[in-house]
Amino acid sequence: MNGFALGSTLLGTGVEFIEALTIVLAVGAVRGFKSALLGALAAIVLLAVLVGIIGAPLVSVMHILWLQMIIGLFMLLFGIRWLRKAILRYAGLKALHNEAESYQKELERQKAAGKTGGSFDRFAFATTFGGTFLEGLEAIFIVLTFGLSSHSMSSAILGALIATVVVVLLGVAARRPLSTIPENTMKFVVGVMLTAFGSFWLGESFRVTWPQGELSVVYLVATLVLVSLLLVARAKRVVASSQANIDDHSVEVHGR
């Protein structure tokens, strides 16, 4: 059992599942849960087939160095994207992602589309199918990435399964968007870990000798957290300074 793979996959896939569940709940609330759940289920089945066709052969035929390079590169790019967004949100330069707001927007979109007369709602099916498929693709990427990089696919799959069970149970219990879960914190943690592992495996593919081997990942994580906190603090100071200058200029204009 690999704790890093399990924890990272649990958090990463949890974020994706929450976003998918928000769409399903919104669609189901307006147009009925039968078609909404069928759309989500169809997307899950298709994703499972794609993993079976593409995922296993990819692992068996690729050389380890190429595998490390490709996985490391995707981890790095994906992690930096999440980390950047989380830093901007913490600094106040980007609005925090609000699942309640997303839920309400989807609710209004479904109401605007109107009800259908038949028992099978194509619009609801297509909406939940598309949302679940896109979020599921990212979840699969997270599972494959951490599973292959840690040589513990079972831990990564277990993390995804735990995330699935937790999110589904919370969704059934609440029947509303899971806005109480601090998504930005989850994205920050996963972004840090993806960036750290991506840097490590990309270096491995170029035969970089890391000090103390795989323990270097811990140092990379600590460094990324420290740098991120410094960037957040600096960005907040810049924003505060800019706002103060704007206020001073406004006072001068009104005073003339």
KOLKEBA-153943 format. One line per field, with one value per residue (C-alpha): residue number from 1; chain; x, y, z. Coordinates in nm, 3 decimals. Example, Ala and Ser with C-alpha at 12.3 -4.5 7.8 and 13.67 -1.06 7.14 Angstrom:
2
num 1  2
cadena A  A
x 1.230  1.367
y -0.450  -0.106
z 0.780  0.714
% end
This chain:
256
num 1  2  3  4  5  6  7  8  9  10  11  12  13  14  15  16  17  18  19  20  21  22  23  24  25  26  27  28  29  30  31  32  33  34  35  36  37  38  39  40  41  42  43  44  45  46  47  48  49  50  51  52  53  54  55  56  57  58  59  60  61  62  63  64  65  66  67  68  69  70  71  72  73  74  75  76  77  78  79  80  81  82  83  84  85  86  87  88  89  90  91  92  93  94  95  96  97  98  99  100  101  102  103  104  105  106  107  108  109  110  111  112  113  114  115  116  117  118  119  120  121  122  123  124  125  126  127  128  129  130  131  132  133  134  135  136  137  138  139  140  141  142  143  144  145  146  147  148  149  150  151  152  153  154  155  156  157  158  159  160  161  162  163  164  165  166  167  168  169  170  171  172  173  174  175  176  177  178  179  180  181  182  183  184  185  186  187  188  189  190  191  192  193  194  195  196  197  198  199  200  201  202  203  204  205  206  207  208  209  210  211  212  213  214  215  216  217  218  219  220  221  222  223  224  225  226  227  228  229  230  231  232  233  234  235  236  237  238  239  240  241  242  243  244  245  246  247  248  249  250  251  252  253  254  255  256
cadena A  A  A  A  A  A  A  A  A  A  A  A  A  A  A  A  A  A  A  A  A  A  A  A  A  A  A  A  A  A  A  A  A  A  A  A  A  A  A  A  A  A  A  A  A  A  A  A  A  A  A  A  A  A  A  A  A  A  A  A  A  A  A  A  A  A  A  A  A  A  A  A  A  A  A  A  A  A  A  A  A  A  A  A  A  A  A  A  A  A  A  A  A  A  A  A  A  A  A  A  A  A  A  A  A  A  A  A  A  A  A  A  A  A  A  A  A  A  A  A  A  A  A  A  A  A  A  A  A  A  A  A  A  A  A  A  A  A  A  A  A  A  A  A  A  A  A  A  A  A  A  A  A  A  A  A  A  A  A  A  A  A  A  A  A  A  A  A  A  A  A  A  A  A  A  A  A  A  A  A  A  A  A  A  A  A  A  A  A  A  A  A  A  A  A  A  A  A  A  A  A  A  A  A  A  A  A  A  A  A  A  A  A  A  A  A  A  A  A  A  A  A  A  A  A  A  A  A  A  A  A  A  A  A  A  A  A  A  A  A  A  A  A  A  A  A  A  A  A  A  A  A  A  A  A  A
x 0.000  0.138  0.014  0.118  -0.068  -0.379  -0.399  -0.322  -0.567  -0.834  -0.808  -0.762  -1.045  -1.262  -1.244  -1.348  -1.630  -1.768  -1.786  -1.954  -2.200  -2.293  -2.403  -2.597  -2.777  -2.871  -2.999  -3.184  -3.350  -3.510  -3.559  -3.569  -3.298  -3.374  -3.228  -2.961  -2.831  -2.850  -2.629  -2.374  -2.378  -2.328  -2.025  -1.876  -1.920  -1.756  -1.465  -1.415  -1.402  -1.148  -0.927  -0.941  -0.851  -0.589  -0.457  -0.326  -0.144  0.021  0.176  0.300  0.466  0.634  0.991  1.022  1.221  0.967  0.689  0.855  0.905  0.547  0.388  0.622  0.551  0.175  0.190  0.400  0.175  -0.144  -0.006  0.124  -0.216  -0.398  -0.133  -0.146  -0.525  -0.515  -0.250  -0.448  -0.762  -0.587  -0.438  -0.779  -0.687  -0.931  -1.273  -1.300  -1.481  -1.822  -2.009  -2.330  -2.300  -2.224  -2.525  -2.752  -2.625  -2.684  -3.028  -3.121  -2.984  -3.196  -3.508  -3.447  -3.428  -3.779  -3.931  -3.979  -4.294  -4.141  -4.010  -3.657  -3.504  -3.236  -3.118  -3.067  -2.893  -2.657  -2.573  -2.482  -2.307  -2.083  -2.007  -1.936  -1.722  -1.501  -1.455  -1.401  -1.123  -0.933  -0.997  -0.861  -0.553  -0.495  -0.534  -0.301  -0.048  -0.012  -0.059  0.214  0.456  0.437  0.429  0.116  -0.187  -0.393  -0.339  -0.440  -0.752  -0.841  -0.809  -1.043  -1.293  -1.292  -1.345  -1.633  -1.806  -1.760  -1.883  -2.182  -2.285  -2.252  -2.446  -2.729  -2.743  -2.730  -2.906  -2.741  -2.397  -2.114  -2.015  -1.892  -1.587  -1.291  -1.224  -0.946  -0.752  -0.790  -0.674  -0.378  -0.267  -0.309  -0.140  0.162  0.187  0.141  0.407  0.647  0.601  0.609  0.940  1.082  0.980  1.077  1.420  1.434  1.368  1.674  1.875  1.901  2.051  1.820  1.971  1.834  1.636  1.257  1.276  1.349  0.977  0.918  1.171  1.007  0.665  0.796  0.969  0.658  0.439  0.683  0.720  0.343  0.277  0.536  0.373  0.029  0.158  0.337  0.035  -0.189  0.049  0.050  -0.330  -0.363  -0.112  -0.289  -0.625  -0.480  -0.343  -0.681  -0.857  -0.608  -0.654  -1.031  -1.012  -0.795  -1.037  -1.338  -1.150  -1.089
y 0.000  0.340  0.631  0.900  0.734  0.666  1.013  1.204  1.002  1.036  1.415  1.457  1.233  1.369  1.715  1.579  1.368  1.667  1.873  1.587  1.531  1.899  1.871  1.548  1.696  2.014  1.827  1.572  1.837  2.004  1.731  1.411  1.182  0.887  1.037  1.227  0.911  0.715  0.977  0.961  0.580  0.568  0.796  0.577  0.262  0.427  0.548  0.197  0.054  0.317  0.240  -0.131  -0.076  0.198  0.191  -0.165  -0.189  0.147  0.018  -0.309  -0.181  0.142  0.160  0.280  0.595  0.700  0.622  0.836  1.120  1.123  1.076  1.328  1.588  1.551  1.552  1.868  2.052  1.943  2.016  2.361  2.452  2.352  2.511  2.839  2.860  2.776  3.043  3.305  3.217  3.233  3.569  3.706  3.748  3.478  3.401  3.089  2.811  2.787  2.460  2.620  2.887  2.624  2.427  2.731  2.819  2.464  2.472  2.789  2.646  2.334  2.541  2.759  2.448  2.350  2.014  1.732  1.531  1.182  0.962  0.977  1.324  1.354  1.694  1.570  1.256  1.451  1.708  1.458  1.230  1.513  1.647  1.306  1.200  1.510  1.499  1.122  1.161  1.384  1.138  0.851  1.056  1.113  0.742  0.629  0.899  0.822  0.449  0.414  0.662  0.499  0.143  0.091  0.097  -0.079  0.211  0.466  0.269  0.231  0.608  0.669  0.413  0.573  0.916  0.776  0.624  0.935  1.180  0.964  0.917  1.289  1.369  1.129  1.260  1.628  1.629  1.964  2.085  1.988  2.348  2.264  2.082  2.323  2.250  2.508  2.347  2.008  2.148  2.317  1.994  1.788  2.058  2.056  1.677  1.651  1.917  1.749  1.400  1.538  1.712  1.398  1.158  1.396  1.420  1.042  1.008  1.227  1.017  1.294  1.165  1.289  1.327  1.052  0.900  0.905  1.097  1.400  1.415  1.523  1.804  1.910  1.918  2.127  2.369  2.408  2.475  2.736  2.910  2.904  3.063  3.333  3.400  3.426  3.670  3.881  3.886  3.995  4.283  4.392  4.379  4.574  4.834  4.874  4.911  5.174  5.372  5.354  5.476  5.764  5.866  5.852  6.077  6.328  6.337  6.391  6.654  6.873
z 0.000  -0.103  0.109  -0.139  -0.426  -0.218  -0.063  -0.382  -0.587  -0.318  -0.319  -0.693  -0.805  -0.524  -0.681  -1.020  -0.875  -0.681  -1.001  -1.190  -0.904  -0.902  -1.266  -1.201  -0.899  -1.084  -1.390  -1.178  -0.964  -1.266  -1.526  -1.322  -1.189  -1.419  -1.737  -1.542  -1.375  -1.702  -1.869  -1.589  -1.592  -1.970  -1.939  -1.664  -1.877  -2.179  -1.966  -1.825  -2.178  -2.286  -1.986  -2.066  -2.432  -2.400  -2.042  -2.005  -2.343  -2.279  -1.958  -2.110  -2.429  -2.321  -2.194  -1.835  -1.926  -2.188  -1.944  -1.677  -1.924  -2.055  -1.714  -1.553  -1.820  -1.793  -1.414  -1.420  -1.666  -1.493  -1.146  -1.235  -1.380  -1.061  -0.839  -1.030  -1.000  -0.629  -0.562  -0.754  -0.559  -0.223  -0.322  -0.419  -0.786  -0.897  -0.756  -0.543  -0.725  -0.567  -0.620  -0.495  -0.764  -1.029  -0.914  -0.939  -1.288  -1.409  -1.248  -1.438  -1.763  -1.723  -1.645  -1.951  -2.170  -2.062  -1.981  -2.228  -2.258  -2.283  -2.005  -2.147  -2.139  -2.407  -2.288  -1.932  -2.058  -2.286  -2.019  -1.748  -1.998  -2.119  -1.772  -1.621  -1.918  -1.906  -1.528  -1.546  -1.801  -1.561  -1.277  -1.488  -1.569  -1.198  -1.118  -1.399  -1.316  -0.947  -0.994  -1.256  -1.100  -0.756  -0.896  -0.687  -0.913  -0.648  -0.405  -0.669  -0.761  -0.393  -0.344  -0.638  -0.507  -0.162  -0.320  -0.525  -0.223  -0.007  -0.272  -0.367  -0.002  0.067  -0.249  -0.160  0.196  0.107  -0.233  -0.297  -0.417  -0.187  -0.118  0.232  0.094  0.057  -0.309  -0.346  -0.061  -0.226  -0.559  -0.392  -0.224  -0.540  -0.748  -0.518  -0.524  -0.901  -0.958  -0.716  -0.859  -1.214  -1.151  -0.991  -1.267  -1.545  -1.383  -1.355  -1.728  -1.794  -1.547  -1.287  -0.961  -0.688  -0.339  -0.112  -0.398  -0.373  -0.045  -0.264  -0.341  0.020  -0.021  -0.347  -0.179  0.111  -0.128  -0.344  -0.040  0.093  -0.244  -0.297  0.043  -0.032  -0.370  -0.209  0.054  -0.208  -0.439  -0.151  -0.072  -0.437  -0.454  -0.128  -0.248  -0.582  -0.410  -0.175  -0.471  -0.645  -0.330  -0.288  -0.651  -0.610  -0.305  -0.494  -0.788  -0.563  -0.366  -0.669
% end
